[in-house]
Amino acid sequence: AGTVTSRGIGTASVAPDARLLVAKVFNASGGGATTDRVWNAMAWCDEQGADVVNMSLGFRGGIPIAGNEPFIAQYQNVVN
């Protein structure tokens, strides 16, 4: 976050006028990030006027396509 926007305090940043939003989807144990929680967080960011959403959700190797087409289509719809 400091690399993106330091607001001119201490170090240079790549987007000093950017505003950062935080949307928590994991519980205190690092789990519980349901699809609904992720999509609701994305929708909240959109409602707040976000131009970019960056998520580090910990998928290992991505989501396999075979058998997950409905999920991927719905996810793409939410992203769009």
Z-matrix of the N, CA and C atoms (Angstrom, degrees):
N
C 1 1.448
C 2 1.523 1 110.33
N 3 1.304 2 116.83 1 -38.46
C 4 1.452 3 120.09 2 -179.83
C 5 1.518 4 112.81 3 -67.66
N 6 1.330 5 116.53 4 -29.93
C 7 1.457 6 120.26 5 177.15
C 8 1.520 7 110.56 6 -70.56
N 9 1.327 8 116.64 7 -34.98
C 10 1.458 9 120.98 8 -179.14
C 11 1.517 10 110.63 9 -73.41
N 12 1.311 11 117.35 10 -53.67
C 13 1.462 12 120.44 11 -175.73
C 14 1.520 13 110.90 12 -143.19
N 15 1.309 14 115.55 13 102.69
C 16 1.467 15 118.97 14 177.66
C 17 1.520 16 110.99 15 -97.54
N 18 1.333 17 116.49 16 -1.76
C 19 1.469 18 122.12 17 -177.87
C 20 1.520 19 111.46 18 54.32
N 21 1.362 20 115.37 19 30.29
C 22 1.456 21 119.96 20 176.41
C 23 1.509 22 114.31 21 75.48
N 24 1.328 23 117.27 22 11.15
C 25 1.460 24 120.67 23 -178.57
C 26 1.524 25 109.05 24 -97.89
N 27 1.292 26 117.60 25 110.89
C 28 1.457 27 122.19 26 173.78
C 29 1.514 28 115.55 27 85.31
N 30 1.313 29 118.52 28 -58.76
C 31 1.454 30 120.30 29 -174.18
C 32 1.525 31 110.50 30 -131.67
N 33 1.319 32 115.01 31 165.47
C 34 1.463 33 120.40 32 175.84
C 35 1.526 34 108.92 33 -75.29
N 36 1.309 35 115.87 34 155.57
C 37 1.455 36 120.13 35 177.67
C 38 1.519 37 109.72 36 -135.71
N 39 1.331 38 116.56 37 165.31
C 40 1.459 39 120.61 38 -177.96
C 41 1.528 40 112.20 39 -85.04
N 42 1.319 41 118.24 40 -20.46
C 43 1.468 42 121.50 41 179.96
C 44 1.523 43 109.63 42 -146.03
N 45 1.335 44 117.20 43 73.59
C 46 1.459 45 119.98 44 -173.05
C 47 1.528 46 115.07 45 -61.37
N 48 1.317 47 117.48 46 -22.50
C 49 1.467 48 119.49 47 179.73
C 50 1.520 49 113.22 48 -96.73
N 51 1.314 50 117.37 49 5.07
C 52 1.462 51 121.04 50 -179.52
C 53 1.523 52 110.68 51 -71.84
N 54 1.313 53 114.93 52 152.41
C 55 1.463 54 121.75 53 175.47
C 56 1.515 55 106.79 54 -115.24
N 57 1.315 56 117.93 55 128.81
C 58 1.461 57 122.39 56 -179.03
C 59 1.519 58 110.25 57 -99.26
N 60 1.324 59 115.50 58 137.69
C 61 1.459 60 122.51 59 175.90
C 62 1.520 61 107.84 60 -114.86
N 63 1.301 62 117.18 61 147.91
C 64 1.458 63 121.56 62 177.14
C 65 1.514 64 107.94 63 -122.04
N 66 1.316 65 115.85 64 125.20
C 67 1.465 66 121.69 65 177.11
C 68 1.518 67 107.43 66 -126.90
N 69 1.307 68 116.99 67 108.77
C 70 1.459 69 122.18 68 -176.29
C 71 1.522 70 110.52 69 -84.24
N 72 1.345 71 116.85 70 127.20
C 73 1.458 72 120.78 71 178.44
C 74 1.530 73 112.63 72 -117.07
N 75 1.330 74 117.20 73 -15.48
C 76 1.459 75 121.50 74 178.57
C 77 1.522 76 110.29 75 -95.77
N 78 1.322 77 116.85 76 151.24
C 79 1.462 78 119.84 77 175.92
C 80 1.532 79 109.47 78 -83.42
N 81 1.307 80 117.31 79 -177.34
C 82 1.467 81 122.25 80 -175.85
C 83 1.529 82 112.42 81 -62.48
N 84 1.330 83 117.60 82 -22.88
C 85 1.465 84 121.44 83 179.74
C 86 1.519 85 112.54 84 -90.08
N 87 1.323 86 116.96 85 -1.26
C 88 1.456 87 120.17 86 179.87
C 89 1.514 88 114.18 87 88.27
N 90 1.322 89 117.23 88 10.25
C 91 1.464 90 121.03 89 178.38
C 92 1.508 91 110.34 90 -120.80
N 93 1.318 92 115.28 91 -166.63
C 94 1.452 93 120.89 92 173.22
C 95 1.511 94 115.70 93 79.41
N 96 1.331 95 118.07 94 10.65
C 97 1.463 96 120.16 95 -179.77
C 98 1.526 97 108.95 96 -81.79
N 99 1.319 98 116.42 97 81.32
C 100 1.450 99 120.94 98 179.88
C 101 1.522 100 110.57 99 -71.11
N 102 1.305 101 115.44 100 162.28
C 103 1.463 102 120.17 101 176.96
C 104 1.515 103 110.40 102 -56.93
N 105 1.322 104 117.17 103 -43.60
C 106 1.471 105 120.32 104 179.23
C 107 1.527 106 111.71 105 -60.36
N 108 1.316 107 117.42 106 -41.12
C 109 1.468 108 119.77 107 179.29
C 110 1.527 109 111.13 108 -63.83
N 111 1.325 110 115.96 109 -41.57
C 112 1.466 111 119.92 110 179.35
C 113 1.520 112 109.60 111 -64.70
N 114 1.336 113 117.36 112 -47.65
C 115 1.464 114 120.25 113 -178.98
C 116 1.522 115 111.39 114 -64.84
N 117 1.328 116 117.57 115 -38.97
C 118 1.467 117 120.03 116 177.49
C 119 1.526 118 110.86 117 -64.57
N 120 1.320 119 117.30 118 -37.81
C 121 1.469 120 120.62 119 177.59
C 122 1.521 121 110.49 120 -65.24
N 123 1.337 122 116.37 121 -40.99
C 124 1.458 123 120.11 122 178.06
C 125 1.529 124 110.57 123 -63.66
N 126 1.330 125 116.62 124 -42.89
C 127 1.469 126 121.21 125 179.28
C 128 1.528 127 109.84 126 -63.40
N 129 1.337 128 117.15 127 -41.48
C 130 1.466 129 120.91 128 178.79
C 131 1.526 130 110.52 129 -61.46
N 132 1.335 131 116.47 130 -43.79
C 133 1.464 132 119.96 131 178.51
C 134 1.526 133 110.31 132 -60.65
N 135 1.330 134 116.50 133 -42.13
C 136 1.459 135 120.51 134 177.98
C 137 1.524 136 110.64 135 -62.14
N 138 1.321 137 116.91 136 -43.97
C 139 1.477 138 121.37 137 179.18
C 140 1.522 139 111.70 138 -61.85
N 141 1.332 140 116.55 139 -29.62
C 142 1.464 141 120.94 140 179.52
C 143 1.520 142 111.81 141 -82.55
N 144 1.337 143 117.33 142 -2.92
C 145 1.457 144 121.09 143 177.84
C 146 1.518 145 115.16 144 92.44
N 147 1.325 146 117.61 145 17.67
C 148 1.467 147 120.14 146 -179.20
C 149 1.524 148 110.92 147 -63.37
N 150 1.320 149 115.92 148 138.05
C 151 1.454 150 122.25 149 174.11
C 152 1.522 151 111.26 150 -93.76
N 153 1.330 152 116.44 151 -26.26
C 154 1.461 153 122.80 152 -177.36
C 155 1.526 154 107.89 153 -136.02
N 156 1.326 155 116.11 154 137.75
C 157 1.461 156 121.31 155 173.61
C 158 1.521 157 106.42 156 -123.24
N 159 1.321 158 116.42 157 124.55
C 160 1.460 159 122.49 158 178.50
C 161 1.521 160 107.78 159 -117.24
N 162 1.318 161 116.09 160 122.80
C 163 1.464 162 120.14 161 -179.67
C 164 1.522 163 109.84 162 -125.39
N 165 1.296 164 116.00 163 136.59
C 166 1.452 165 121.69 164 174.01
C 167 1.522 166 106.36 165 -118.47
N 168 1.325 167 115.46 166 91.98
C 169 1.461 168 120.57 167 -171.49
C 170 1.518 169 113.81 168 -99.20
N 171 1.312 170 118.36 169 -6.34
C 172 1.455 171 120.21 170 173.89
C 173 1.514 172 116.14 171 83.05
N 174 1.340 173 118.79 172 21.78
C 175 1.461 174 118.95 173 174.06
C 176 1.518 175 108.49 174 -64.76
N 177 1.296 176 116.19 175 136.34
C 178 1.458 177 119.98 176 177.53
C 179 1.519 178 108.35 177 -101.33
N 180 1.308 179 116.43 178 113.92
C 181 1.456 180 120.68 179 177.94
C 182 1.518 181 113.88 180 77.68
N 183 1.309 182 117.63 181 9.36
C 184 1.454 183 120.37 182 179.00
C 185 1.517 184 112.42 183 79.66
N 186 1.307 185 115.56 184 -176.28
C 187 1.457 186 122.03 185 -179.96
C 188 1.518 187 107.58 186 -96.59
N 189 1.341 188 118.13 187 122.56
C 190 1.464 189 119.27 188 177.83
C 191 1.527 190 110.00 189 -60.96
N 192 1.325 191 117.14 190 136.05
C 193 1.461 192 120.88 191 -177.44
C 194 1.525 193 111.20 192 -73.13
N 195 1.321 194 117.49 193 -46.59
C 196 1.467 195 120.92 194 -176.52
C 197 1.523 196 110.84 195 -58.30
N 198 1.319 197 116.18 196 121.92
C 199 1.461 198 121.54 197 178.65
C 200 1.514 199 114.17 198 87.58
N 201 1.307 200 117.54 199 -11.71
C 202 1.464 201 121.33 200 -177.84
C 203 1.520 202 113.02 201 -112.88
N 204 1.325 203 117.08 202 15.14
C 205 1.459 204 120.40 203 -177.76
C 206 1.527 205 113.11 204 -56.32
N 207 1.363 206 119.78 205 -43.56
C 208 1.468 207 118.97 206 178.62
C 209 1.530 208 112.56 207 -61.15
N 210 1.330 209 116.96 208 -41.96
C 211 1.465 210 121.10 209 178.41
C 212 1.524 211 110.21 210 -62.92
N 213 1.327 212 116.36 211 -46.35
C 214 1.462 213 120.62 212 -177.88
C 215 1.519 214 110.27 213 -63.81
N 216 1.337 215 118.01 214 -41.09
C 217 1.463 216 121.22 215 179.04
C 218 1.527 217 110.52 216 -63.75
N 219 1.330 218 117.26 217 -42.82
C 220 1.471 219 120.27 218 179.59
C 221 1.530 220 110.07 219 -67.30
N 222 1.320 221 117.01 220 -41.40
C 223 1.455 222 121.26 221 177.86
C 224 1.526 223 110.34 222 -60.14
N 225 1.336 224 116.77 223 -45.63
C 226 1.457 225 120.80 224 179.10
C 227 1.518 226 110.90 225 -61.84
N 228 1.331 227 117.66 226 -37.19
C 229 1.442 228 122.06 227 177.73
C 230 1.533 229 111.01 228 -63.12
N 231 1.326 230 116.63 229 -43.79
C 232 1.466 231 121.10 230 178.24
C 233 1.522 232 110.17 231 -63.51
N 234 1.328 233 116.71 232 -43.47
C 235 1.460 234 120.88 233 179.87
C 236 1.525 235 110.50 234 -61.60
N 237 1.329 236 115.84 235 -43.93
C 238 1.469 237 119.32 236 -179.70
C 239 1.518 238 110.38 237 -64.11
